[in-house]
Amino acid sequence: MRPAVIVDPYTSGALFAPAFHQAGIPVVALLSSPAPPEVYAASFRPEDYAEIIVHSGQTQRRLRELDPVCLLPGCESGVELADTLTAEVFPEWANVPELTPARRHKGAMAEAVALAGLPIIPQVCTADPDEVTAWIAKYGLAGKDLVVKPPKSAGTDGVTKVAGGHGWREVFDARLGQRNRLGLVNDQVLVQQHAVGTEYVVDLFSHGGDHTVADVCRYGKVDNGRHMAVYESLAWLAPDDPVVPVLTEHAKHVLDAVGLRYGTAHVELILTDHGPRLVEVGIRPHGGGHPRYCRVATGDSQVDRAVRHFTGQGEVPEGYALRKHMRVVFLMSRTAGVVRGTDSLAAIPELASHHESVITVRAGDRIEVTDDLFATFDVGFVVLAHDDPEQVLADEAAVRKAEAGLEVIGDRGCGRSTVE
């Protein structure tokens, strides 16, 4: 039987296997490196795969032998390999080959979006700090808030807000040449103007260049010291929310600009006073297990749409419906130290809208300041779902109250709440 091939089936990419199995299709894992990046290792389930291939000079030959129903990236680390192999072996599913960098590199994707005539956040991506200095002067950004980040990281890894632009060079130098959480060396650094507005994500599945919308969510992100974009919450929006058509239209134009024709995509946008602006696009499913929760909220997901399309076992709608009001509440630590008072979290599973909670911190654990999405998972998160949106909001407040009962005993011996 023809299998589905998933490149680096980690984090939400691991959800492809059970979904294809339910459709009666075996799954092959194709790994871009012999072992997953450390941050993804726990999500890899070797037992789910009929075969595991580590990429080598024989990969193309083996793919032709397998004649799969599809070849899809599971997570960020597999995007470029999946793109390259699809173009070489299965051109009928290929995305626009010359735009491969724009589907992975944050600097290249912004350039492609700008070339397509869409407005972007002013930015420069370079290894030369003098080029950044010239760019700041050219665009009149002296004294303005800046954002510094690696161009090929994931999960807000390394994303830093530089208030008033003061000290951007130190942050730039610290990022350049550093190995990020995916094991890649930052050979360039992206610097951009800090965009003000609410951040959203549009999750899509595309086939033949038709971009279908699986869900739209609103992020709650906060600054945690110098660490910006630390996740606080994620809420699914009803399709009749006035911002949804604005965001989905822009997201589809972004996917056209970066040349996506087949596959899942995760488009993050900030809705500014001047309209949507791209933060970044990921050509893979929304991470962190999002498709599992999306099934509860909408009855569907990017992963399920991909399975139905490539197996011919159902239609793929253009949009989505909201069946339940759903919210993910992310816990965070604002200081480093040893955790106390975790008993305060014990009542969370009893909340009326409680769907799932993943609390990873335990009394006596030492934790660091939450500085990105990966670090959020070191503390935990709570998923709430209910027919009544007011119940969800009330239970979110109860989660925050329970979180406030946690203490982190800092290195100087002073107790601090995880929320300040």
C-alpha positions as CSV (number, residue, x, y, z in Angstrom):
1,M,0.0,0.0,0.0
2,R,1.3,3.5,-0.9
3,P,2.3,5.3,2.3
4,A,2.4,8.9,3.4
5,V,5.9,10.3,3.9
6,I,6.3,12.9,6.7
7,V,9.7,14.7,6.9
8,D,10.7,15.3,10.6
9,P,7.4,14.2,12.1
10,Y,7.9,16.0,15.4
11,T,5.6,18.3,17.5
12,S,2.3,18.6,15.6
13,G,3.8,16.7,12.7
14,A,3.6,13.6,14.9
15,L,-0.2,13.9,14.5
16,F,-0.1,13.0,10.8
17,A,0.6,9.3,11.6
18,P,-2.5,8.5,13.7
19,A,-4.6,10.5,11.2
20,F,-3.3,8.6,8.2
21,H,-3.6,5.3,10.1
22,Q,-7.3,6.0,10.7
23,A,-7.6,6.5,7.0
24,G,-6.0,3.1,6.4
25,I,-2.7,4.5,5.1
26,P,0.8,3.5,6.5
27,V,3.2,6.3,7.3
28,V,7.0,6.6,6.7
29,A,9.2,9.0,8.7
30,L,11.9,10.7,6.8
31,L,14.4,12.4,9.1
32,S,16.5,15.3,8.0
33,S,19.2,14.3,10.5
34,P,19.9,11.1,12.5
35,A,18.3,12.4,15.6
36,P,15.6,15.0,16.2
37,P,16.5,18.4,17.6
38,E,16.5,18.2,21.4
39,V,13.5,20.4,21.7
40,Y,11.4,18.0,19.5
41,A,12.8,14.7,20.7
42,A,10.0,13.9,23.2
43,S,7.4,14.2,20.4
44,F,8.9,11.6,18.1
45,R,7.2,8.2,18.2
46,P,9.2,5.7,16.1
47,E,6.6,3.0,16.7
48,D,4.1,4.9,14.6
49,Y,6.0,4.4,11.4
50,A,6.2,1.5,8.9
51,E,9.7,2.7,8.0
52,I,12.2,5.3,9.2
53,I,14.5,6.8,6.6
54,V,17.5,9.0,7.6
55,H,18.2,11.3,4.7
56,S,21.1,10.3,2.6
57,G,22.2,10.1,-1.1
58,Q,19.7,7.2,-1.5
59,T,16.6,9.1,-0.3
60,Q,15.3,10.0,-3.8
61,R,15.6,6.4,-5.0
62,R,13.8,5.1,-2.0
63,L,11.0,7.7,-2.4
64,R,10.4,6.6,-6.0
65,E,10.2,3.0,-4.8
66,L,7.6,3.9,-2.1
67,D,5.5,6.0,-4.5
68,P,3.8,7.8,-1.6
69,V,0.4,9.5,-1.6
70,C,2.1,12.6,-0.3
71,L,5.4,14.0,1.0
72,L,4.9,16.7,3.7
73,P,7.0,18.4,6.3
74,G,6.1,17.7,9.9
75,C,7.8,20.7,11.5
76,E,10.2,23.6,10.9
77,S,13.3,21.5,10.6
78,G,11.8,19.4,7.8
79,V,10.5,22.3,5.6
80,E,13.5,22.8,3.3
81,L,14.2,19.0,2.8
82,A,10.6,18.3,2.0
83,D,10.5,21.2,-0.4
84,T,13.6,20.1,-2.2
85,L,12.7,16.4,-2.4
86,T,9.2,17.1,-3.6
87,A,10.4,19.3,-6.5
88,E,13.0,16.6,-7.5
89,V,10.8,13.5,-7.1
90,F,7.2,14.5,-7.2
91,P,7.0,17.8,-9.2
92,E,3.2,17.5,-9.4
93,W,3.0,18.4,-5.7
94,A,5.9,20.9,-5.7
95,N,5.7,24.4,-4.4
96,V,7.4,27.1,-6.5
97,P,11.0,25.9,-6.4
98,E,12.8,29.2,-6.7
99,L,10.9,30.5,-3.6
100,T,12.1,27.7,-1.3
101,P,14.1,30.1,0.9
102,A,11.0,32.3,1.3
103,R,9.2,29.4,2.9
104,R,11.8,29.0,5.7
105,H,14.1,32.1,6.1
106,K,12.3,35.0,7.8
107,G,14.4,37.6,5.8
108,A,13.7,35.9,2.5
109,M,10.0,35.5,3.2
110,A,9.6,39.2,3.9
111,E,11.4,40.1,0.7
112,A,9.1,37.8,-1.3
113,V,6.0,39.3,0.4
114,A,7.2,42.8,-0.4
115,L,8.0,41.9,-4.0
116,A,4.4,40.7,-4.3
117,G,3.2,44.2,-3.4
118,L,2.2,43.5,0.2
119,P,3.3,45.9,2.9
120,I,5.8,44.5,5.5
121,I,7.3,45.5,8.8
122,P,10.5,47.5,8.0
123,Q,13.4,45.2,8.5
124,V,17.0,44.2,7.6
125,C,18.6,40.8,7.7
126,T,22.4,40.8,7.7
127,A,25.6,39.6,9.4
128,D,27.0,43.2,9.2
129,P,26.1,45.5,12.1
130,D,27.2,48.5,10.0
131,E,24.4,47.6,7.6
132,V,21.9,47.8,10.5
133,T,23.3,51.2,11.6
134,A,22.8,52.5,8.0
135,W,19.3,51.0,7.9
136,I,18.2,52.6,11.2
137,A,19.4,56.0,9.9
138,K,17.8,55.5,6.5
139,Y,14.3,54.7,7.9
140,G,14.5,57.2,10.8
141,L,14.3,54.5,13.4
142,A,16.8,56.0,15.9
143,G,15.1,55.9,19.4
144,K,12.4,53.5,18.2
145,D,11.6,50.1,19.6
146,L,13.3,47.3,17.6
147,V,13.0,43.5,17.5
148,V,16.0,41.3,17.0
149,K,15.7,37.7,16.1
150,P,17.3,34.8,14.3
151,P,16.1,34.3,10.7
152,K,15.7,30.5,11.0
153,S,14.6,29.8,14.6
154,A,11.2,28.5,15.8
155,G,8.9,29.0,18.8
156,T,10.0,32.6,19.4
157,D,13.5,31.3,20.2
158,G,15.9,34.3,20.4
159,V,13.2,37.0,19.7
160,T,14.2,40.0,21.8
161,K,12.6,43.5,22.1
162,V,15.0,46.3,22.3
163,A,13.2,49.3,23.9
164,G,14.1,52.6,22.2
165,G,16.7,50.7,20.2
166,H,19.2,51.1,23.0
167,G,21.6,48.2,23.1
168,W,20.5,46.6,19.8
169,R,24.2,46.0,18.9
170,E,24.8,43.9,22.0
171,V,21.7,41.8,21.3
172,F,22.7,41.5,17.6
173,D,26.3,40.4,18.5
174,A,24.9,37.8,21.0
175,R,22.6,36.3,18.4
176,L,25.1,36.2,15.5
177,G,27.0,32.9,15.4
178,Q,24.9,31.5,18.2
179,R,23.4,28.0,17.8
180,N,19.6,28.2,18.1
181,R,17.2,25.6,19.6
182,L,17.0,23.8,16.3
183,G,20.8,23.3,16.3
184,L,21.3,25.8,13.5
185,V,24.0,28.5,13.7
186,N,22.6,32.0,13.2
187,D,24.8,33.2,10.2
188,Q,22.6,36.3,10.0
189,V,20.4,38.3,12.3
190,L,17.1,40.0,11.5
191,V,16.4,43.4,12.9
192,Q,13.0,45.0,12.4
193,Q,10.8,47.9,13.7
194,H,8.6,46.8,16.6
195,A,5.1,46.6,15.1
196,V,2.2,47.7,17.4
197,G,-1.0,45.8,17.3
198,T,-2.8,42.5,18.1
199,E,-1.2,39.3,16.9
200,Y,-3.2,36.6,15.2
201,V,-2.5,33.3,13.5
202,V,-4.2,31.9,10.4
203,D,-3.9,28.1,9.9
204,L,-4.4,26.8,6.4
205,F,-4.2,23.8,4.2
206,S,-3.4,24.3,0.5
207,H,-4.0,22.1,-2.5
208,G,-3.2,23.1,-6.1
209,G,-2.7,26.7,-4.9
210,D,-6.2,26.9,-3.3
211,H,-5.6,28.0,0.3
212,T,-8.4,26.8,2.7
213,V,-8.7,28.2,6.2
214,A,-8.8,25.7,9.1
215,D,-8.9,28.2,11.9
216,V,-8.0,31.7,13.0
217,C,-6.7,32.4,16.5
218,R,-5.8,35.5,18.5
219,Y,-2.6,35.4,20.5
220,G,-2.1,37.0,23.9
221,K,1.6,37.7,24.2
222,V,3.4,39.7,26.8
223,D,6.9,41.1,27.4
224,N,8.8,39.2,30.1
225,G,11.6,41.5,30.8
226,R,13.6,41.8,27.6
227,H,11.9,38.7,26.2
228,M,9.1,39.7,24.0
229,A,6.3,37.6,22.5
230,V,6.1,35.2,25.5
231,Y,2.8,33.3,25.1
232,E,0.0,34.2,27.6
233,S,-3.0,32.8,25.8
234,L,-4.5,31.6,22.5
235,A,-8.2,31.9,21.6
236,W,-10.1,30.6,18.6
237,L,-12.1,33.2,16.7
238,A,-15.6,32.7,15.2
239,P,-15.5,33.0,11.4
240,D,-18.0,35.9,11.6
241,D,-15.6,38.0,13.8
242,P,-15.0,41.2,11.7
243,V,-11.2,40.7,11.7
244,V,-11.3,37.2,10.2
245,P,-11.9,38.1,6.6
246,V,-9.2,40.8,6.8
247,L,-6.7,38.3,8.2
248,T,-7.5,35.4,6.0
249,E,-7.4,37.4,2.7
250,H,-3.9,38.7,3.7
251,A,-2.7,35.3,4.8
252,K,-3.7,33.8,1.4
253,H,-1.8,36.6,-0.4
254,V,1.2,35.8,1.7
255,L,1.1,32.1,0.7
256,D,0.9,33.1,-2.9
257,A,3.9,35.4,-2.4
258,V,6.0,32.6,-0.9
259,G,4.9,30.1,-3.6
260,L,3.0,27.6,-1.5
261,R,0.8,25.3,-3.6
262,Y,0.5,22.1,-1.5
263,G,0.7,21.6,2.3
264,T,-0.2,23.1,5.6
265,A,0.8,26.6,6.7
266,H,0.8,28.7,9.8
267,V,0.7,32.4,9.1
268,E,1.3,34.8,12.0
269,L,0.1,38.4,11.5
270,I,0.0,41.6,13.5
271,L,-3.1,43.7,12.8
272,T,-1.8,47.3,13.0
273,D,-3.6,50.6,12.6
274,H,-2.5,50.3,8.9
275,G,-3.7,46.8,8.3
276,P,-2.1,43.3,8.7
277,R,1.6,42.8,8.6
278,L,3.4,39.5,8.4
279,V,5.3,38.3,11.4
280,E,6.3,35.0,9.8
281,V,5.0,32.0,8.0
282,G,5.7,28.3,8.8
283,I,5.1,25.8,6.0
284,R,4.0,23.1,8.4
285,P,1.2,22.4,10.9
286,H,0.6,24.8,13.8
287,G,2.9,23.4,16.6
288,G,2.3,22.4,20.1
289,G,-0.4,19.9,19.3
290,H,-2.7,22.6,18.1
291,P,-4.5,20.4,15.5
292,R,-5.8,18.2,18.3
293,Y,-7.4,21.1,20.0
294,C,-8.6,22.6,16.8
295,R,-10.7,19.4,16.2
296,V,-12.5,20.2,19.5
297,A,-13.0,23.9,18.6
298,T,-14.0,23.4,14.9
299,G,-14.4,19.7,14.2
300,D,-11.5,19.8,11.8
301,S,-7.8,20.7,11.5
302,Q,-5.0,21.2,9.0
303,V,-3.8,17.7,9.5
304,D,-7.3,16.2,8.9
305,R,-7.7,18.3,5.7
306,A,-4.4,17.1,4.4
307,V,-5.3,13.4,5.1
308,R,-8.7,13.8,3.4
309,H,-7.2,15.5,0.3
310,F,-4.3,13.1,-0.3
311,T,-6.3,10.0,0.4
312,G,-9.4,11.2,-1.5
313,Q,-11.6,10.4,1.5
314,G,-13.5,13.6,1.8
315,E,-13.9,17.2,0.8
316,V,-11.9,20.1,2.1
317,P,-14.0,23.2,2.8
318,E,-12.8,26.7,2.1
319,G,-13.5,27.9,5.7
320,Y,-14.4,26.6,9.1
321,A,-17.1,26.7,11.8
322,L,-16.6,27.3,15.5
323,R,-18.3,24.5,17.5
324,K,-16.9,25.4,21.0
325,H,-15.3,28.4,22.5
326,M,-11.7,27.5,23.2
327,R,-8.7,29.0,24.9
328,V,-5.2,27.9,25.8
329,V,-3.8,29.6,28.9
330,F,0.0,29.4,29.1
331,L,1.7,29.6,32.4
332,M,5.0,31.5,32.8
333,S,7.7,32.3,35.3
334,R,8.9,35.9,35.6
335,T,12.0,34.9,37.7
336,A,14.4,32.1,38.0
337,G,14.6,29.8,41.0
338,V,13.0,26.9,42.8
339,V,9.3,26.4,42.6
340,R,7.0,26.2,45.7
341,G,3.2,26.2,46.2
342,T,2.2,23.9,43.3
343,D,-0.8,22.7,45.3
344,S,-2.5,25.8,44.2
345,L,-2.9,24.2,40.7
346,A,-4.7,21.1,41.9
347,A,-8.2,22.5,41.4
348,I,-7.6,23.4,37.7
349,P,-8.9,20.0,36.4
350,E,-12.2,20.6,38.2
351,L,-13.0,23.8,36.3
352,A,-16.2,23.6,34.2
353,S,-14.5,24.3,30.9
354,H,-11.4,22.2,31.6
355,H,-10.4,20.2,28.5
356,E,-6.8,19.4,29.2
357,S,-3.9,20.6,31.3
358,V,-0.3,19.9,30.9
359,I,1.5,21.0,34.1
360,T,5.1,20.1,33.9
361,V,6.5,22.0,36.8
362,R,6.7,20.3,40.2
363,A,7.5,21.5,43.7
364,G,11.2,21.6,44.1
365,D,11.9,22.1,40.4
366,R,14.3,24.8,39.4
367,I,13.0,26.8,36.5
368,E,14.4,29.7,34.4
369,V,12.6,32.9,33.3
370,T,10.1,32.0,30.6
371,D,11.7,33.6,27.4
372,D,10.1,31.7,24.5
373,L,7.5,29.1,23.6
374,F,9.8,26.2,24.4
375,A,10.4,27.6,27.9
376,T,6.6,27.9,28.4
377,F,6.3,24.2,28.1
378,D,8.7,23.9,31.0
379,V,6.0,25.3,33.2
380,G,2.8,24.2,31.5
381,F,-0.5,25.2,29.9
382,V,-4.2,24.7,30.3
383,V,-6.8,24.1,27.6
384,L,-10.3,25.4,28.2
385,A,-13.4,24.6,26.0
386,H,-17.1,25.2,26.5
387,D,-20.3,26.2,24.8
388,D,-20.5,29.4,26.9
389,P,-17.7,31.9,26.2
390,E,-18.3,33.5,29.6
391,Q,-17.5,30.2,31.3
392,V,-14.2,30.0,29.5
393,L,-13.3,33.6,30.5
394,A,-14.3,32.9,34.2
395,D,-12.2,29.7,34.2
396,E,-9.2,31.5,32.7
397,A,-9.4,33.9,35.6
398,A,-9.4,30.9,38.0
399,V,-6.3,29.5,36.3
400,R,-4.5,32.8,36.7
401,K,-5.6,32.9,40.4
402,A,-4.2,29.4,40.8
403,E,-1.0,30.4,39.0
404,A,-0.6,33.3,41.4
405,G,-0.3,30.8,44.2
406,L,2.9,29.5,42.8
407,E,6.1,30.9,44.2
408,V,9.6,30.9,42.7
409,I,12.3,31.2,45.3
410,G,14.9,33.3,43.6
411,D,18.7,32.9,43.9
412,R,18.7,35.6,46.6
413,G,16.2,33.7,48.6
414,C,13.2,36.0,48.1
415,G,9.8,34.5,47.2
416,R,8.2,35.7,44.0
417,S,4.9,34.8,42.4
418,T,5.1,33.5,38.8
419,V,2.9,36.4,37.8
420,E,3.8,39.9,38.7
